[in-house]
Amino acid sequence: MPLAVGMRTYREHQAFYDKLQQDLAKAAGKASLPDPDSVLAQLAVSPRLTAIAKKFKPAVILISGCQDNQTSMDGEHNGAFTEQLLKVWNNGSYSGNYAKFHAAIKTLLPADQTPNLFTLGAAARFLTQQPFSI
């Protein structure tokens, strides 16, 4: 999202976003919450979170708009990735699996924006399923 759009959205809904942050901090028993980017940077190295992940053994499939070293481009009405995802999804009539879904979206994006397909835990078995199915 362009910075100007993000800032405009925040300003237009500032009371909502500020209250949300305060409510989250209160629920966490803290005076304020840390910067989200700081928290994300610590996730990969947190022994506590690593132990939690090992205990609960989550299965996660992440499909995102680009690689970590890239920028997701804008589209006409959504981000470029979201527009192509919706095009491939075709109102739910897509019948392939996650890997094919990812590949089909990838072919519709410019070469400098490669969508990410990442799994964590025992998620590989879900890659053969139709996307967004239960």
N, C-alpha and C positions, 0 to 999 in steps of 0.2 A: 504494500500500500504506500503510495507516495506520502511523504512526511506531511505535506500540506493537508491532505485528506484526513490523515490520522489526527492531526492537531485540530482541524475544524470539527471533526466528529467528537473529539474529547470536549472541546469548548461547548458544543451544542448540548452535550449530555453530561457535563462536568459533575453536577450534583449526584447523578446516578452512579458514575464511576467512582467518585470520592467516597460515597456511602458504601459502595460495594467493598472497596479497599478497607474501610474502617470496620465493616461487619466481619470481613475475613480475619483481620488482625484481632478483633475481639474474640472470635471463635477460637483462634489459635492461642489466646491468652497473652497477647503481646500488645505493646503500645502502638506499634506500626509494623508493617510488613516490609521485608527487604525488597530491593529492586529485583524484578522477575529475571532479568538477564543474569544477575549474580547467582540466583538460586539455580538456574539452569546450568550454569557453568560448574556448579558443585555436584550436580547429580551423578555425573560419570565417575567421580572419585569418592563419593560418600560411602564409607564402610557400612554405616547404618542402613542406607538405602539398598546397597548391594546385598546385605543380609536379608532385608525384607523381600527383595526380589527372589532370592534363593529359596526363602521359606514358602512364599506363595506361588512361585513358578508361573508368572504371568505369560500369556500368549498374546503377542501384539503384532498387528500388521499396520504399518504406517505407509501410506502413499501420500507424498507431499509434492508441492509444485516444482521444486528444484533441488539440486544438491546443495550441501551446506556452503559451498564456495561460489554459488550462483545467486542471481536475483530473479525472483518470479516476476514476470512481465504482466502488465495490465492487459485486459481484453476490452471488448466493447461494453459489456454489462457486469462482468465479474473479472477475476484474474484470468489470465490466458489458460492456466492449467484447469481451473474450474469450468471454463467454457468448453474446453475440449473433453473433460471428463463427462459433462452433461451430454455432449454430442455423442460420445461413445456409449454412454449409459442408455441413451435413447428412451427416456421415460420408463426405464425398468425392463426394456425388452432385450437388453444385452444378455447373452447366455454363456459367454466364455468364463474362464477362471481369472483369478487376480493377476497372474503373470501375463496372460494375454490381454487383459484389460489395461494393465500398465503399459505394455508394448504398444497397444493401439493408441493410447493417449500420447505416448512419446513420439510416435510418427507424425502427429499433428502439431507439435510444438517446434519452435525454431531450435537450431542446433546448439545454441548457447543457453538453452533452458531444458535440462534433463530431469524429468520427474524422478523422485526417489521412491524406491520400494524397499522397505526395511522390515525385518522381522526380529522379534525378541522372544526367546523361549521356544516353546513347542508350537510355534505358529505355522511351521511349514505345512502341516497337514491341512490348514485352512486355505493355503494358496491354491489348492485345486478346486475350491468351491467357487460358486458364482458370487461376485462381489455384493456386499451389503445384504447377504442372506443369513438367516439364522438356522 
